[in-house]
Amino acid sequence: MNYYEILYILDPNYSKEQISGAMGEISGFIEKKKHGIVNHDFWGKKQLAYNVNKHKYGNYVLLNAEFNDTNFVNDFKVFLNLNKEVMKYMIIKLDEKPAVNTSKEETSAEIPNEEEG
């Protein structure tokens, strides 16, 4: 098995329903092609390092997947490039299977107050 970590960024103006719909569409594409998903977590809205499509923020989503075929990575890249909901993405091949996230809660985008000391 080949394990991959995919971090992708969605439009910051999307509602929770639109985000979960996009996540479902991406998960469905992977599962339809007979590959597996280990984790699929919403990280929240965060500031981008530079503007992307005139946006300063983006909704970050982390996906850990196992692909049976290494050629599927190219098909998946084409799918993400054609998907208008995905602004940017990054795919990294992992050496071992990632740990399964046991909590089913969405991670909140709360940023701790750094001024408290």
N, CA, C and O atoms as a MOPAC input file, in Angstrom:
PM7 MOZYME 1SCF
protein

 N      0.83600 1    -1.19300 1     0.00000 1
 C      0.00000 1     0.00000 1     0.00000 1
 C      0.87600 1     1.25100 1     0.00000 1
 O      1.95800 1     1.27400 1     0.58700 1
 N      0.39300 1     2.26200 1    -0.65500 1
 C      1.05100 1     3.55900 1    -0.67700 1
 C      0.17000 1     4.55200 1     0.07600 1
 O     -1.01000 1     4.71000 1    -0.23600 1
 N      0.74700 1     5.20800 1     1.05600 1
 C     -0.01100 1     6.14900 1     1.88100 1
 C      0.37600 1     7.57300 1     1.51200 1
 O      1.54500 1     7.88100 1     1.27700 1
 N     -0.63300 1     8.43000 1     1.46600 1
 C     -0.42500 1     9.82200 1     1.06100 1
 C     -1.14400 1    10.74500 1     2.03000 1
 O     -2.18100 1    10.41100 1     2.60300 1
 N     -0.54300 1    11.92800 1     2.18800 1
 C     -1.15800 1    13.00600 1     2.95700 1
 C     -1.45400 1    14.12700 1     1.97200 1
 O     -0.55400 1    14.64400 1     1.31000 1
 N     -2.72300 1    14.49200 1     1.88400 1
 C     -3.15300 1    15.53700 1     0.95700 1
 C     -3.73100 1    16.68100 1     1.78100 1
 O     -4.68400 1    16.49500 1     2.53800 1
 N     -3.15300 1    17.85000 1     1.62900 1
 C     -3.67400 1    19.05200 1     2.26600 1
 C     -4.23600 1    19.92100 1     1.15400 1
 O     -3.51000 1    20.28800 1     0.23000 1
 N     -5.51700 1    20.25300 1     1.23000 1
 C     -6.10200 1    21.11300 1     0.21000 1
 C     -6.85600 1    22.26100 1     0.85800 1
 O     -7.30900 1    22.17400 1     1.99900 1
 N     -6.97600 1    23.34000 1     0.09400 1
 C     -7.57800 1    24.57600 1     0.59100 1
 C     -8.82400 1    24.87600 1    -0.22200 1
 O     -8.79500 1    24.88000 1    -1.45300 1
 N     -9.92700 1    25.12700 1     0.49000 1
 C    -11.19700 1    25.47100 1    -0.14200 1
 C    -11.46900 1    26.96000 1     0.03300 1
 O    -10.84900 1    27.62400 1     0.86500 1
 N    -12.39000 1    27.46600 1    -0.75100 1
 C    -12.78800 1    28.88100 1    -0.71900 1
 C    -13.17900 1    29.28500 1     0.70600 1
 O    -13.92200 1    28.55300 1     1.36000 1
 N    -12.69800 1    30.43500 1     1.20600 1
 C    -12.99800 1    30.84400 1     2.57800 1
 C    -14.44300 1    31.27100 1     2.79200 1
 O    -14.88900 1    31.36600 1     3.93600 1
 N    -15.17800 1    31.53000 1     1.72600 1
 C    -16.56600 1    31.97900 1     1.85700 1
 C    -17.55900 1    30.83100 1     1.91700 1
 O    -18.76500 1    31.06800 1     1.99100 1
 N    -17.08400 1    29.59900 1     1.88800 1
 C    -17.97900 1    28.44200 1     1.91000 1
 C    -18.58000 1    28.24200 1     3.29100 1
 O    -17.92400 1    28.46300 1     4.30900 1
 N    -19.83300 1    27.82100 1     3.30900 1
 C    -20.50100 1    27.47500 1     4.55800 1
 C    -20.09100 1    26.05800 1     4.95600 1
 O    -19.44000 1    25.35900 1     4.17900 1
 N    -20.46500 1    25.63600 1     6.15100 1
 C    -20.13400 1    24.28500 1     6.62400 1
 C    -20.72200 1    23.22500 1     5.69300 1
 O    -20.10200 1    22.18800 1     5.45800 1
 N    -21.92400 1    23.48900 1     5.16100 1
 C    -22.55800 1    22.53500 1     4.25300 1
 C    -21.77500 1    22.41100 1     2.95000 1
 O    -21.61300 1    21.30800 1     2.42800 1
 N    -21.29400 1    23.52600 1     2.42400 1
 C    -20.51700 1    23.48600 1     1.18800 1
 C    -19.17200 1    22.79400 1     1.40800 1
 O    -18.69300 1    22.06400 1     0.54000 1
 N    -18.57200 1    23.02600 1     2.56600 1
 C    -17.29800 1    22.37700 1     2.88200 1
 C    -17.49400 1    20.87200 1     3.00200 1
 O    -16.72100 1    20.09900 1     2.43500 1
 N    -18.52400 1    20.44700 1     3.73700 1
 C    -18.75500 1    19.01000 1     3.87900 1
 C    -19.14900 1    18.38600 1     2.54300 1
 O    -18.83700 1    17.22000 1     2.30000 1
 N    -19.82800 1    19.13300 1     1.67100 1
 C    -20.15800 1    18.63500 1     0.34000 1
 C    -18.90500 1    18.43000 1    -0.50300 1
 O    -18.78300 1    17.42600 1    -1.20400 1
 N    -17.97500 1    19.37700 1    -0.43600 1
 C    -16.71400 1    19.25000 1    -1.18200 1
 C    -15.89000 1    18.08800 1    -0.64000 1
 O    -15.29800 1    17.33400 1    -1.41200 1
 N    -15.85000 1    17.94100 1     0.67300 1
 C    -15.12600 1    16.82700 1     1.27400 1
 C    -15.74700 1    15.49400 1     0.85500 1
 O    -15.03200 1    14.53000 1     0.58000 1
 N    -17.06500 1    15.44600 1     0.80900 1
 C    -17.75700 1    14.23500 1     0.38700 1
 C    -17.49400 1    13.90200 1    -1.07000 1
 O    -17.35200 1    12.73400 1    -1.43300 1
 N    -17.43000 1    14.93400 1    -1.90400 1
 C    -17.14800 1    14.72400 1    -3.32900 1
 C    -15.74000 1    14.15500 1    -3.52300 1
 O    -15.54500 1    13.24300 1    -4.32700 1
 N    -14.77000 1    14.68500 1    -2.79700 1
 C    -13.39800 1    14.21000 1    -2.91400 1
 C    -13.27400 1    12.79300 1    -2.34900 1
 O    -12.60900 1    11.94500 1    -2.94500 1
 N    -13.90600 1    12.53500 1    -1.21200 1
 C    -13.89800 1    11.18600 1    -0.63700 1
 C    -14.56700 1    10.19800 1    -1.57600 1
 O    -14.08700 1     9.07900 1    -1.76000 1
 N    -15.68000 1    10.61700 1    -2.17000 1
 C    -16.40600 1     9.74700 1    -3.09100 1
 C    -15.57900 1     9.38100 1    -4.30800 1
 O    -15.63700 1     8.24600 1    -4.77900 1
 N    -14.80800 1    10.33000 1    -4.82200 1
 C    -13.95900 1    10.05500 1    -5.98200 1
 C    -12.91500 1     9.00300 1    -5.64000 1
 O    -12.66300 1     8.09700 1    -6.43500 1
 N    -12.30300 1     9.11600 1    -4.45800 1
 C    -11.27400 1     8.15200 1    -4.04400 1
 C    -11.89600 1     6.77700 1    -3.83800 1
 O    -11.35400 1     5.77600 1    -4.30700 1
 N    -13.03300 1     6.71600 1    -3.13800 1
 C    -13.65300 1     5.42800 1    -2.84700 1
 C    -14.24000 1     4.78300 1    -4.10000 1
 O    -14.27700 1     3.55700 1    -4.20500 1
 N    -14.69300 1     5.58700 1    -5.03800 1
 C    -15.24300 1     5.06000 1    -6.29000 1
 C    -14.17000 1     4.33800 1    -7.09500 1
 O    -14.46100 1     3.38400 1    -7.81700 1
 N    -12.93400 1     4.79600 1    -6.96800 1
 C    -11.80500 1     4.18700 1    -7.68400 1
 C    -11.16700 1     3.04800 1    -6.88200 1
 O    -10.08700 1     2.57100 1    -7.23000 1
 N    -11.83600 1     2.61400 1    -5.80900 1
 C    -11.41600 1     1.46100 1    -4.99400 1
 C    -10.13500 1     1.71200 1    -4.19500 1
 O     -9.30300 1     0.81600 1    -4.04700 1
 N     -9.98500 1     2.92400 1    -3.68600 1
 C     -8.87300 1     3.25300 1    -2.79900 1
 C     -9.45800 1     3.59400 1    -1.43300 1
 O    -10.66900 1     3.77400 1    -1.30900 1
 N     -8.62000 1     3.68600 1    -0.41400 1
 C     -9.11200 1     3.88700 1     0.94200 1
 C     -8.77400 1     5.24500 1     1.52200 1
 O     -7.82000 1     5.90400 1     1.10900 1
 N     -9.59200 1     5.65000 1     2.50600 1
 C     -9.36800 1     6.89800 1     3.23200 1
 C     -9.08800 1     6.55100 1     4.68800 1
 O     -9.86400 1     5.83400 1     5.32000 1
 N     -7.97700 1     7.06100 1     5.22300 1
 C     -7.61500 1     6.81500 1     6.60800 1
 C     -8.22800 1     7.90200 1     7.49200 1
 O     -8.91900 1     7.58700 1     8.46100 1
 N     -7.98800 1     9.16300 1     7.17700 1
 C     -8.53200 1    10.32100 1     7.90800 1
 C     -8.95400 1    11.38200 1     6.90700 1
 O     -8.37300 1    11.49700 1     5.82700 1
 N     -9.95800 1    12.14900 1     7.26700 1
 C    -10.37300 1    13.29700 1     6.46100 1
 C    -10.86500 1    14.35200 1     7.44600 1
 O    -12.00500 1    14.29500 1     7.90600 1
 N    -10.00400 1    15.31300 1     7.76700 1
 C    -10.28200 1    16.27400 1     8.83000 1
 C    -10.33300 1    17.70400 1     8.31200 1
 O     -9.50400 1    18.11800 1     7.50200 1
 N    -11.32000 1    18.44800 1     8.79300 1
 C    -11.43200 1    19.87200 1     8.50500 1
 C    -10.63800 1    20.62100 1     9.56000 1
 O    -10.94500 1    20.51600 1    10.74700 1
 N     -9.61800 1    21.37800 1     9.15100 1
 C     -8.77700 1    22.11300 1    10.08700 1
 C     -9.33100 1    23.48000 1    10.43400 1
 O     -9.01100 1    24.01700 1    11.49400 1
 N    -10.13900 1    24.04800 1     9.58500 1
 C    -10.69500 1    25.35300 1     9.86000 1
 C    -10.19200 1    26.41700 1     8.89800 1
 O     -9.40600 1    26.14600 1     7.99000 1
 N    -10.66800 1    27.63100 1     9.12600 1
 C    -10.28300 1    28.76800 1     8.28800 1
 C     -9.01100 1    29.38000 1     8.84400 1
 O     -8.93500 1    29.72400 1    10.02400 1
 N     -8.00400 1    29.51300 1     7.97200 1
 C     -6.71500 1    30.05300 1     8.38800 1
 C     -6.21700 1    31.05000 1     7.34700 1
 O     -6.63000 1    31.01500 1     6.18800 1
 N     -5.33000 1    31.93200 1     7.77700 1
 C     -4.76800 1    32.93000 1     6.87400 1
 C     -3.73700 1    32.27700 1     5.96300 1
 O     -2.94000 1    31.44600 1     6.40100 1
 N     -3.76300 1    32.66400 1     4.69400 1
 C     -2.82700 1    32.14200 1     3.71000 1
 C     -1.51800 1    32.93200 1     3.75900 1
 O     -1.50400 1    34.08400 1     4.19300 1
 N     -0.44000 1    32.32700 1     3.32400 1
 C      0.85000 1    33.01000 1     3.28400 1
 C      0.86100 1    34.09700 1     2.21700 1
 O      1.54100 1    35.11300 1     2.35600 1
 N      0.09700 1    33.87100 1     1.15000 1
 C     -0.03600 1    34.85100 1     0.06800 1
 C     -1.43200 1    34.72000 1    -0.51600 1
 O     -2.08700 1    33.69200 1    -0.34000 1
 N     -1.88800 1    35.74900 1    -1.20800 1
 C     -3.23600 1    35.73000 1    -1.75900 1
 C     -3.35900 1    34.65900 1    -2.84800 1
 O     -2.48600 1    34.51400 1    -3.70400 1
 N     -4.45400 1    33.92500 1    -2.79200 1
 C     -4.77700 1    32.92800 1    -3.80200 1
 C     -6.16700 1    33.28100 1    -4.33700 1
 O     -7.13600 1    33.32100 1    -3.58000 1
 N     -6.25400 1    33.53000 1    -5.61300 1
 C     -7.52900 1    33.94500 1    -6.23500 1
 C     -8.14000 1    35.13500 1    -5.49500 1
 O     -9.35400 1    35.19900 1    -5.30300 1
 N     -7.29000 1    36.07200 1    -5.08400 1
 C     -7.66600 1    37.29600 1    -4.37900 1
 C     -8.25200 1    37.04600 1    -2.98600 1
 O     -8.96000 1    37.89800 1    -2.44900 1
 N     -7.96000 1    35.87900 1    -2.40000 1
 C     -8.41700 1    35.55600 1    -1.04300 1
 C     -7.23000 1    35.58300 1    -0.09900 1
 O     -6.14400 1    35.11300 1    -0.43900 1
 N     -7.44300 1    36.14500 1     1.11000 1
 C     -6.40500 1    36.16900 1     2.13400 1
 C     -6.51300 1    34.97100 1     3.07500 1
 O     -5.55500 1    34.64800 1     3.77900 1
 N     -7.67200 1    34.31000 1     3.09100 1
 C     -7.92600 1    33.17700 1     3.97500 1
 C     -8.36800 1    31.97800 1     3.15700 1
 O     -8.73100 1    32.10800 1     1.98800 1
 N     -8.33400 1    30.82000 1     3.77800 1
 C     -8.79900 1    29.60700 1     3.12500 1
 C     -9.21100 1    28.58100 1     4.17200 1
 O     -8.73400 1    28.60900 1     5.30600 1
 N    -10.09900 1    27.67700 1     3.77900 1
 C    -10.52000 1    26.57300 1     4.63400 1
 C     -9.61000 1    25.37800 1     4.35700 1
 O     -9.60300 1    24.82800 1     3.25600 1
 N     -8.84600 1    24.98700 1     5.37400 1
 C     -7.87100 1    23.91600 1     5.21900 1
 C     -8.50600 1    22.56400 1     5.55300 1
 O     -9.23900 1    22.43500 1     6.53400 1
 N     -8.21200 1    21.56300 1     4.72500 1
 C     -8.69200 1    20.20600 1     4.94400 1
 C     -7.52100 1    19.24600 1     4.76000 1
 O     -6.79300 1    19.33300 1     3.77200 1
 N     -7.34000 1    18.33200 1     5.70900 1
 C     -6.27400 1    17.33600 1     5.64600 1
 C     -6.89300 1    15.97600 1     5.35100 1
 O     -7.84600 1    15.56000 1     6.01100 1
 N     -6.34600 1    15.29200 1     4.35900 1
 C     -6.82900 1    13.98000 1     3.94500 1
 C     -5.65900 1    13.00800 1     3.95900 1
 O     -4.64300 1    13.24900 1     3.30800 1
 N     -5.79500 1    11.91800 1     4.69200 1
 C     -4.82400 1    10.81900 1     4.65600 1
 C     -5.48700 1     9.67300 1     3.92500 1
 O     -6.57700 1     9.23700 1     4.29400 1
 N     -4.82400 1     9.18200 1     2.87900 1
 C     -5.42500 1     8.14400 1     2.05100 1
 C     -4.41400 1     7.07000 1     1.71600 1
 O     -3.20400 1     7.29300 1     1.76900 1
 N     -4.92800 1     5.89600 1     1.37000 1
 C     -4.07100 1     4.82400 1     0.88200 1
 C     -4.50800 1     4.49000 1    -0.53700 1
 O     -5.66900 1     4.17200 1    -0.79100 1
 N     -3.55100 1     4.57100 1    -1.45500 1
 C     -3.81500 1     4.29700 1    -2.86000 1
 C     -3.17000 1     2.95700 1    -3.21300 1
 O     -1.99500 1     2.73000 1    -2.92500 1
 N     -3.94300 1     2.07700 1    -3.83500 1
 C     -3.43400 1     0.77400 1    -4.24300 1
 C     -2.46500 1     0.89200 1    -5.41100 1
 O     -1.55700 1     0.07400 1    -5.56000 1
 N     -2.66400 1     1.90700 1    -6.23100 1
 C     -1.89300 1     2.07100 1    -7.45600 1
 C     -1.22500 1     3.44500 1    -7.44600 1
 O     -1.89800 1     4.45200 1    -7.22400 1
 N      0.07400 1     3.50300 1    -7.68100 1
 C      0.77100 1     4.79500 1    -7.67000 1
 C      0.36000 1     5.67900 1    -8.84500 1
 O      0.51400 1     6.89800 1    -8.77300 1
 N     -0.15400 1     5.10100 1    -9.91100 1
 C     -0.60800 1     5.89600 1   -11.05300 1
 C     -1.87300 1     6.69000 1   -10.73700 1
 O     -2.19500 1     7.64900 1   -11.43800 1
 N     -2.59400 1     6.29400 1    -9.68100 1
 C     -3.80400 1     7.00800 1    -9.29600 1
 C     -3.49200 1     8.42300 1    -8.81400 1
 O     -4.35300 1     9.30000 1    -8.87600 1
 N     -2.26700 1     8.65500 1    -8.33400 1
 C     -1.89000 1     9.99500 1    -7.86700 1
 C     -2.05800 1    11.00100 1    -9.00100 1
 O     -2.55900 1    12.10300 1    -8.77800 1
 N     -1.64700 1    10.63500 1   -10.21200 1
 C     -1.80300 1    11.54000 1   -11.35500 1
 C     -3.27400 1    11.78500 1   -11.67300 1
 O     -3.66200 1    12.91300 1   -11.97900 1
 N     -4.09200 1    10.74500 1   -11.60300 1
 C     -5.53600 1    10.91000 1   -11.83400 1
 C     -6.14100 1    11.82400 1   -10.77400 1
 O     -6.99100 1    12.66200 1   -11.07600 1
 N     -5.69500 1    11.65400 1    -9.53200 1
 C     -6.22000 1    12.47000 1    -8.43300 1
 C     -5.80300 1    13.92800 1    -8.59100 1
 O     -6.58600 1    14.83000 1    -8.29400 1
 N     -4.57400 1    14.17000 1    -9.05500 1
 C     -4.12200 1    15.54900 1    -9.30500 1
 C     -4.98100 1    16.20900 1   -10.38500 1
 O     -5.34800 1    17.37700 1   -10.26200 1
 N     -5.29500 1    15.46700 1   -11.43100 1
 C     -6.15300 1    16.00200 1   -12.49500 1
 C     -7.53100 1    16.33400 1   -11.92700 1
 O     -8.10300 1    17.37800 1   -12.24000 1
 N     -8.06300 1    15.43600 1   -11.08800 1
 C     -9.36700 1    15.67600 1   -10.46800 1
 C     -9.35000 1    16.94700 1    -9.61900 1
 O    -10.27700 1    17.75300 1    -9.69000 1
 N     -8.29500 1    17.12800 1    -8.81300 1
 C     -8.21500 1    18.32100 1    -7.96300 1
 C     -8.02400 1    19.58700 1    -8.79300 1
 O     -8.57100 1    20.63600 1    -8.45300 1
 N     -7.25600 1    19.50100 1    -9.87800 1
 C     -7.06300 1    20.66900 1   -10.74200 1
 C     -8.36700 1    21.08000 1   -11.41300 1
 O     -8.61000 1    22.27100 1   -11.60400 1
 N     -9.20500 1    20.12300 1   -11.77200 1
 C    -10.46200 1    20.42600 1   -12.44300 1
 C    -11.57500 1    20.79700 1   -11.47500 1
 O    -12.59100 1    21.36100 1   -11.88100 1
 N    -11.39100 1    20.48600 1   -10.20400 1
 C    -12.39400 1    20.78900 1    -9.19700 1
 C    -12.31100 1    22.28000 1    -8.85200 1
 O    -11.30900 1    22.73600 1    -8.30100 1
 N    -13.34600 1    23.02300 1    -9.17300 1
 C    -13.31700 1    24.48000 1    -8.97200 1
 C    -13.38200 1    24.87600 1    -7.50400 1
 O    -13.09500 1    26.02500 1    -7.16700 1
 N    -13.75400 1    23.95200 1    -6.62100 1
 C    -13.83900 1    24.26500 1    -5.19800 1
 C    -12.45900 1    24.28400 1    -4.52900 1
 O    -12.26800 1    24.96300 1    -3.52100 1
 N    -11.50700 1    23.54300 1    -5.08600 1
 C    -10.16800 1    23.43600 1    -4.49800 1
 C     -9.29200 1    24.55000 1    -5.05600 1
 O     -9.05100 1    24.61600 1    -6.26100 1
 N     -8.80900 1    25.43800 1    -4.16000 1
 C     -7.96300 1    26.54800 1    -4.58700 1
 C     -6.51200 1    26.10600 1    -4.74400 1
 O     -5.86500 1    26.46300 1    -5.72800 1
 N     -5.99900 1    25.34700 1    -3.80800 1
 C     -4.62200 1    24.84600 1    -3.82100 1
 C     -4.61000 1    23.48600 1    -3.13800 1
 O     -5.49600 1    23.17100 1    -2.34300 1
 N     -3.58600 1    22.67600 1    -3.45800 1
 C     -3.42700 1    21.40000 1    -2.78900 1
 C     -1.95400 1    21.01900 1    -2.76100 1
 O     -1.13900 1    21.55400 1    -3.51300 1
 N     -1.63300 1    20.07800 1    -1.87000 1
 C     -0.28000 1    19.55000 1    -1.76600 1
 C     -0.40300 1    18.06800 1    -1.41400 1
 O     -1.14900 1    17.70100 1    -0.50500 1
 N      0.33000 1    17.21900 1    -2.13600 1
 C      0.29300 1    15.77500 1    -1.91200 1
 C      1.69100 1    15.31700 1    -1.50300 1
 O      2.67800 1    15.61300 1    -2.17700 1
 N      1.75800 1    14.58600 1    -0.38300 1
 C      3.02400 1    14.07600 1     0.13300 1
 C      2.89400 1    12.56900 1     0.33200 1
 O      1.91900 1    12.09500 1     0.91400 1
 N      3.88000 1    11.82200 1    -0.15200 1
 C      3.89400 1    10.36900 1     0.05500 1
 C      4.48100 1    10.08200 1     1.42500 1
 O      5.53200 1    10.61600 1     1.78000 1
 N      3.80200 1     9.23700 1     2.19800 1
 C      4.24700 1     8.86900 1     3.54000 1
 C      4.96300 1     7.52200 1     3.52200 1
 O      4.69200 1     6.67900 1     2.66800 1
 N      5.87500 1     7.32800 1     4.46600 1
 C      6.61100 1     6.07300 1     4.55300 1
 C      5.80000 1     4.97100 1     5.22100 1
 O      5.97500 1     3.79100 1     4.91800 1
 N      4.90600 1     5.36300 1     6.13600 1
 C      4.11900 1     4.37500 1     6.86100 1
 C      2.68500 1     4.85700 1     7.00700 1
 O      2.37500 1     6.01600 1     6.72800 1
 N      1.82000 1     3.96000 1     7.44400 1
 C      0.40600 1     4.29500 1     7.58600 1
 C      0.22600 1     5.34300 1     8.68300 1
 O      0.76200 1     5.18800 1     9.78000 1
 N     -0.53400 1     6.41900 1     8.39100 1
 C     -0.76800 1     7.43900 1     9.42400 1
 C     -1.70100 1     6.91000 1    10.50400 1
 O     -2.48500 1     5.99000 1    10.26900 1
 N     -1.60700 1     7.49600 1    11.67300 1
 C     -2.46600 1     7.10200 1    12.78300 1
 C     -3.91100 1     7.49400 1    12.47700 1
 O     -4.17000 1     8.55900 1    11.91600 1
 N     -4.83300 1     6.63400 1    12.84700 1
 C     -6.24800 1     6.89200 1    12.60400 1
 C     -6.76000 1     7.84800 1    13.65500 1
 O     -6.53800 1     7.64400 1    14.84900 1
 N     -7.44800 1     8.89600 1    13.22000 1
 C     -8.03400 1     9.87000 1    14.13000 1
 C     -9.30400 1     9.26100 1    14.70800 1
 O    -10.24700 1     8.97900 1    13.96900 1
 N     -9.33500 1     9.05700 1    16.02200 1
 C    -10.47800 1     8.39100 1    16.64500 1
 C    -11.64100 1     9.33000 1    16.89700 1
 O    -12.78600 1     8.88000 1    16.94400 1
 N    -11.38400 1    10.63300 1    17.06200 1
 C    -12.48400 1    11.57100 1    17.30700 1
 C    -13.11400 1    11.96300 1    15.98000 1
 O    -12.41200 1    12.25200 1    15.01100 1
 N    -14.42900 1    11.97100 1    15.94200 1
 C    -15.15500 1    12.30700 1    14.72400 1
 C    -15.55200 1    13.78300 1    14.69300 1
 O    -16.24200 1    14.22000 1    13.77100 1
 N    -15.12300 1    14.54600 1    15.68900 1
 C    -15.45300 1    15.96200 1    15.72800 1
 C    -14.58800 1    16.73500 1    14.74200 1
 O    -13.43400 1    16.38300 1    14.49600 1
 N    -15.17100 1    17.80300 1    14.17700 1
 C    -14.37900 1    18.67700 1    13.32000 1
 C    -13.48500 1    19.52800 1    14.20900 1
 O    -13.91100 1    20.00700 1    15.26000 1
 N    -12.26300 1    19.70600 1    13.78500 1
 C    -11.35900 1    20.55400 1    14.55300 1
 C    -11.77700 1    21.99800 1    14.38000 1
 O    -12.10000 1    22.44200 1    13.27800 1
 N    -11.76700 1    22.70600 1    15.45700 1
 C    -12.20100 1    24.09600 1    15.39000 1
 C    -11.04100 1    24.98800 1    15.01400 1
 O     -9.87900 1    24.64600 1    15.23400 1
 N    -11.35700 1    26.10500 1    14.45900 1
 C    -10.32800 1    27.02800 1    13.97300 1
 C     -9.97700 1    28.06600 1    15.02200 1
 O     -9.56900 1    29.17700 1    14.68200 1
 N    -10.12900 1    27.72000 1    16.28800 1
 C     -9.82500 1    28.67800 1    17.34500 1
 C     -8.32800 1    28.89700 1    17.44800 1
 O     -7.54600 1    27.94600 1    17.44900 1
 N     -7.94400 1    30.14100 1    17.53300 1
 C     -6.54100 1    30.49700 1    17.67400 1
 C     -6.35100 1    31.01300 1    19.09700 1
 O     -7.04200 1    31.94400 1    19.51000 1
 N     -5.43100 1    30.42700 1    19.84900 1
 C     -5.24300 1    30.89200 1    21.23000 1
 C     -4.72800 1    32.32600 1    21.27000 1
 O     -4.01700 1    32.77800 1    20.37300 1
 N     -5.09600 1    33.01000 1    22.30800 1
 C     -4.67000 1    34.39700 1    22.48300 1
 C     -3.21500 1    34.40300 1    22.93100 1
 O     -2.90600 1    33.97500 1    24.04300 1
 N     -2.32100 1    34.88600 1    22.07400 1
 C     -0.90300 1    34.84100 1    22.36300 1
 C     -0.44400 1    35.95100 1    23.29400 1
 O      0.68400 1    35.91200 1    23.78600 1
 N     -1.29100 1    36.93300 1    23.54500 1
 C     -0.90100 1    38.06500 1    24.39000 1
 C     -0.95900 1    37.70900 1    25.86400 1
 O     -0.35800 1    38.39300 1    26.69200 1
 N     -1.68100 1    36.63700 1    26.20300 1
 C     -1.74400 1    36.24600 1    27.60100 1
 C     -0.41000 1    35.62400 1    27.99000 1
 O      0.15600 1    34.85600 1    27.21200 1
 N      0.08300 1    35.92600 1    29.12700 1
 C      1.38600 1    35.40200 1    29.42100 1
 C      1.52400 1    34.91200 1    30.77400 1
 O      2.59400 1    34.43700 1    31.15300 1

